[in-house]
């Protein structure tokens, strides 16, 4: 934390603007030793006024040659991203010019930052909590408008504040327990009121609610997985290309063209999907095709929605369907090649008549819009995305599950008259589990894992 760190904060490559970020006790000193208002000769600055943009030139500290025309933005801590002294240098974006500026900064005593170290310092300096730090990465990786909305809400501290409120309720209850344990002769026997028990119950219910929100809406970050399956040459690859509106899957009249599953992202009205085109499922002795079919079945098993394809003139077989599609999966029955008008359209048996059916022509792009809408409706039918802007991530969910388990044990103990010492252990465990979400009780291993997934300049 006493080092001054620096890194390129923008992606590598040619572009309009590239940013080099410096943070630490020597940030202002280093910047003043490289920056000059004039390009004809170097004139360093003795004082950099905080939060004032300066135009000038960056010099190489060794050769005193101009590297680039830049804008310099000094930010005195704690009013900065890391809560330390920070300087951002805006230069032209090019691999060599940004690297040259970074090398000049490093030559004056700064070191290259580790992945996520700027955000980690913001957390360690208590400018943000751990949920806000994680949300920074979620904003960068957002795949849809809804994912961005939830990530932005967490950057503003919505989840952290709610978790902190739950912890404070438990801490207050724990303090009553500890008074009874530490001063048994000076206090009445521990007997929580109905209101206090209800407060613990309310915390438990809120934990369960957060867990359910994750289960219902975690796909907004990762994407809903949709697999197209069916017999060879039924039009799976053609449908894949129509859905994503580009030629991603190879299309030929030869059965078995698709061997390995082909995945591609798709966004429908702000909801992210991951579409997979798979090998045609049929009986074969070809070893390569057998492997492709097994991979197709694996995709079907892990998918959220199955597009089960048939074509006119073919019959729907319950036995065939049940061998391919696991029970309980969300399925859309897609009848392709309706433009040919050959043979009767396959009809679902009475047992499966509840499955929605969409008739399409992938060749002529007919029915594709209706199919997309059906996919969207099925995927979010039971989800109220406006209910809460707070969607915990998987790490949060596991911590909430641990907290809920501890609180369930505590409430059972209260009901059965359990000793105060045991009750205190369960309540303390719940407090610590919630604390790992905001970072107050998170271990160094957890912090290292979280920030190691960031890019170096963030």
N, C-alpha and C positions, 0 to 999 in steps of 0.2 A: 504493500500500500504506500510505501515511501518512494517507490520508483516513479519516474515519469514515463508514460507509455505512449506509443504512437502507432498508427496503422492507416492504411488506405481504407476509407469507409464506403467507397462506391465500387460497383463491380468492375472488373478489369475489362479493357476493350476501349475502342475509340468512341467518343461521345462529346457532348457539349461541355459538361461540367464534371470534374472529379474532385473528391474531397479527401483531404488528409486530416485526421483528427489527432490531437495531442492532449493528454490529460495527466496532471500531476503537479507537484510543487515547482518544477522548473519549466512548465509549459510557456509562461510568458517570457522568461529569460531566453529560451531557445528561439522563440518566434522573433524576438527583438534583435537577435544576432543574425537572422537570415533575411529579414524584411526591410525594404527600403522604399520610400515614396518616389524616389527617382531611379531611372534606369542607367543614366550616364555614369554614375558612381555610387558606391554603396554608402548609405547613410542610415545606420541603425536607429532604432527608436528606444529611448530610455524608459518611457512610460507608455503602456498600452491602456487606453480607456476601455473599461468593460462594456460589453454589449454595444459597441460602436463599430460598424463595418468600415474598414480602411482599404483603399485601392492602392496598389503599388506593385513591387517586383520582388520575387524570391531569388536570392543569390546562392550560389554554391559556396559554402564556407571555406573550402580549400582553394579553389581557383578564382573566386570572386567574380565568376561569370554569371550572367542572368540565366536562370533556369526557365522562368515563365512569368507572365503578367498574371497577378492573382488578386483575390479579395481575401482579407484577413479579418476573422471574427473572434476577438478575445471575449471570454466569459469568465468572470471572477466567481470562484466558488463562494457560497454553496449554490448560487443561482446558475447552475449548469446541469448538463445531463448526468454527470457523475458526482455532482456536488463538490468537485475539486476545481482547481483552475483548469480551464479548457480553452484551447485555441483550435479553430477550424480554418483550414486553408482551402479556398475554392480556386482550383486551377483548371486548365483545359484537360479534358479527359483523354488520356493516351497512356498506354502501358509504360513507355519510357519516361515521359515527363513526370508522371506520378511516382514512379520508382526513384527517379533522381531527387525529387523533393523529399521523399521518405528517407532516402539515404543521407541527405543533408541534415535532416532532423536527428536521425540516429547517431550521426557522427558527433553530435554535441551533447551526448549523454543519455538520450532517451533510449528505451529498449522497445523492441517490437511487442505489441500486445499479444496476449493469448486469446484463443477463441472466446468471445463473449465477455472479455475482461472489462470493457467499458460499462456494460450493463451490470456486471457483477459488482463493480465498484459503486454504482448507483444504489444497489441493494445493500451492500455492506455499510455504506454511508447513510443508510436509512432514508434515502430519498424516495425509494419505492419498496414495496414488499415483494415477496417471491412470486405471487400470482401476477403482479404487474410486469415483472421481469420476463416471465414465461410468455405473457401476452405479446411482448415485443416480437418474439419469434413467430407467434401465431399470426400477427398482422402481416409479416413478411411472407408467410407461407399460405395466406388465405386463398382459397380456391373459389370462393363465391361471395356475393354481397352479404349473405347471412353469416358466413364464417367471419368476415371482416367486422360485421356489427358486434358479434359476441366478443371478438378479440379486443376491439376498441373499448367496449364496456369494461373489460378486465384491466386494460391499461389505465383507465380512469379510477380503478380501485374498487369497483362494485363488489366483486367476489371477496376481496380481502376484507372489506368493511363488514360484510355479512358474517364471515368466519370469525372476525374479531369480536363481534357482538355475542356469538355463541360461546366463545372462550371466556368472555367476561362473566357471563351467566354462570358457567361452571366454576370459574375461579371464586366467585362470591360464595357459591355453595360449599366449595372445598374449604374456604376460610372458616365457615361455621363448624365443619367437621374437625378441623385442626385445633380449634379452640377447645372443643370437647375432649380431644385426645391429649393435648398438651397441658390443660389445666382442669383435670377432672374434679378437683376439690373446690374449684372456684366457679364452676359453671353447672347449670342444670343438665341432667341427662339429655343426650342429643335426641331431639324429636322434631323432625322437619314438619313444617306446616303443609297443608294441602297445596297452597300456592307455590311453595318451593318445589314440591314434587312435580307439580304441573309444569314448572319452568324447565326441569330436567327432561320431562317427557316432551316438551315443545322442542328442545334442542335435538333430541333423538329424531323426532318427526321431520325436522328441517334437514338433518343429515340424510335421512331416507329420501326426502324430496330432491335433494341435490344429486343423489345417486341415480334416481329415476330420470332426472333431466339429462344426465350424461348418457344413460342407456338409450333414451329416446332421440337424442340429437347429436351424438358424437359423430355421426356420419357427415355433419356439416363441416367437419374438419377433414376427415379422411375421404369422404365421398361414398355414396351408396353403390354397392357392387351389383352389377347387372350382368348376367351371363346369357348369351344366345346359344341355344342348343337345338339339336334335331338331327335328322338323317342327313347323309351326304347329298349335296346338290339341291338342298331345299331352299337355298338363298340366304344362308346365314351371313356370309361375307358381304353380299350385296346390301343386306340390311344394316350391317355394321357401318359400311361406308356412307349409307344414307343418313344414319343417325348422327354421325360425327361430321358429315358434309365434306368428306375428303376421301381419297382412295388410300385407305390404310391397309385393308386386307386384299390379298391377291384373289382375283376372280377368274376361274376357268370352268370349262364344261367337264373337266376331268374330276371324277370323285376323289376325295381324299387330298385335295390341294392344301387345305389348312391342316397342319400337323400340330404345331405348338400354338397354345392360346395367344391371341393378339389382343392387347389391352390399349385403351385410349380414354382420355378424360372427356367428359361431356357435361355441359352446364345447361339446365333447363329451368328457366325463370328463377335464376339465382341459387338453385340447388345443385350441388356437384354430384356427378355420377362417375363411376369407372366401368366402362363397357368392355366386355370380353367376348371375342369371337372364338369359338372352339371347334375342334375336329368333329366331323360327322360321326355319330354313334351308330355302329352297325357291327355285324359279325364279320371278322376278317382273320386271315392267317398272317398278314403282313406285320412283322415285328414293330416297324416304325409306326404304323397306324395304330397298333395296340397301345403303344406308349402314349401316342397323342390322345387316344380315347380315354385312357386312365387320367391324363392331365385334365381333360375336359370334365370328367366326373369330379375331380378334386375341386375345380372351379365352381361347379354347380353346388357342391356341398357347402362351400364358404360364401356363396353369393347371398345377397339380400332379396333379389328378384330374379326370376327365371323367365326368359322369353322362349317358350316352347313352340317351335315352328313346325308346321305341316304345310302341304300344298294340295290343291284340288285333285280329287281322284284318289286320295289316300284315306285310309280309315284311322280313327282314333282307337288305340288299343290301351285299355287300362293296365294290362300287364306290362307293356312296353313303357308306359308313362311312369309307373311305380318303380320300375327298375332304374329309371334315370333320375327322377325328381324325388328328393327326400320328403317325407311327410311333414306338413306344416310350413313349407316354403310358400312365399308369395309368388304366384305364377300368372303370366299373361299368355293366353293361347293365341298365337299369331299365325294366320293363314296367308301365305304368300302366293304370288303368281296368279292373282285373281284376274289379271288382264288376259290370260290365256283362254279363260272360259271353258276349259276342258275338264269334264267330270264334275260330280257334285262336290261341294265344299265339305270337308270333314266336320262332323258334329261331335261334341263332347257327350259322354254317357251321362246318365242321370246323376250318378255319384259325383261327377265333376262339373256339373252344369253351372255351379256357382262361380267358376273361374271366368273372368272377363275375356271376351274374344274380340280381336281386332283384325279386320281383313285389309291386306295391303298388296301393293305391287311395288316391290323394291326397285324394279327396273324402271317403272314410270313415275316413281316418287309419289304414289297414291297411298293415302292412309298413314303416312309417316308422321304428320303433325298430330293426328288423333292418337297414334301410338305413344308419342312423346308425352302427350297430356295424360294418357292413361298411366304411364310409368310414374309421372309426377304425382298423380292423385293417389296411387297405391302406396307410394313411398312415404308420404306425409299425411296420410288419412287420419291417423290417431295422434298427430302432433300439433300442439298449439305453439307455433314458433314465436308468438307475441307474448306468451305467458310470462316469460322471464328472460332478461338479457344475460343471465348467468348460466354458463354451461361449463362445469368442471372438466378438466382433462383427465386422462387415465390415472395419472399420479394422484390427483386430487381425489378421484373416486376411491382408490385403494385406501387412502388416509381416512376418508369419510366412513368407509366400511369398518375400518379398525376402531374409529371413534364410536360408531353405532354399536359395535359388539361390546365395547367397554361400558357404554351407557345402559345397554340392555342388562348387563350383569349387575350394574349398580342399582337399577330400578328393581330387579328381582331381589337383591340383597335388602333394599329398603322394605320391601313387602314382607320379607321373611325375618326381619329384625336382625340382620347381620351386624357383626361388630364394626365400630366406626373405622378401625384401622383398615379393614378389607374394603369398605366402601370408599375410603380415601384413595386407595390404590387404583380402583376402577375409575373414579372421577379424574384422578391425575393422569391416567393413561388416555382418557378421552381428551383432556386438555392438550397433552403432548401430541396426540395424533392430529388434532386440528392445527396445532402450531407448525407442523411440518408443511402444511399447505401455504401458510403465509411466510414461512421461513424462520419463525421464532425458535423452533426446536428442530429445525432441519439439520441433519448431519453434514459433515464436509463432503462425504461421498455423494450425497444427494445434490449438493450445490455443484460439485465438479461435473457430475453427469449432466445436469441441466445446462450449464453454461458451455460445456464442451461441444454442444450441438449448435451453438451460434457461429456465425462467421467471425473472422478475426477483427473486422472493423466495427463490430456492434457491441 
